[in-house]
Amino acid sequence: MASLIRLNQLPLMQRCVWNHFNKISRTISTSRKNSDSAATAAAAAGAAAAPSSKKKEENWVSYGFDYNSQKDDTNYHHASFFFSVTLCLVFGGFAWAYAPDTLSRDWAQREAFLELRRREKAGLPPIDPNYVNPSSVKLPSDSTICDVEIII
């Protein structure tokens, strides 16, 4: 869900090129000039006088859903985890655990135990080698079969 929201907000060319260049070049600009350090000190003093909401936005780290709006990023993050964890895992696991037995596995096992118990009480073997009574099966004679190949 996060990737769908993220991909929706980026143009195609930016999606293709941005990730490649973002991983390759991570440059840090450093300078030892006095004028640059004085400018950054003045900017830091001005930032200290700014309201606390501005300071909160400066230190904001995106969850990856929206890089421009902290509110949208947080909302997409919470919605994504609500749908994936609560709805899919919790309710999906509940539905899977308590779903009815559509393949009748329980019924087949119960019938097998009942049949085994019936055969044991009757003194029969658990599995009869002659599932069908051999006297009821009518096989063709050898003269009828002739030269036909029999594949078993």
Sequence and secondary structure as in RCSB ss.txt:
>XXXX:A:sequence
MASLIRLNQLPLMQRCVWNHFNKISRTISTSRKNSDSAATAAAAAGAAAAPSSKKKEENWVSYGFDYNSQKDDTN
YHHASFFFSVTLCLVFGGFAWAYAPDTLSRDWAQREAFLELRRREKAGLPPIDPNYVNPSSVKLPSDSTICDVEI
II
>XXXX:A:secstr
 HHHHHHHHS HHHHHHHHHHHHH         HHHHHHHHHHHHHHHHS HHHHHHHT    SS SS HHHHHH
HHHHHHIIIIIIIIIIHHHHHHT   TT HHHHHHHHHHHHHHHHHHT  SS S SS GGG     HHHHTT   
  
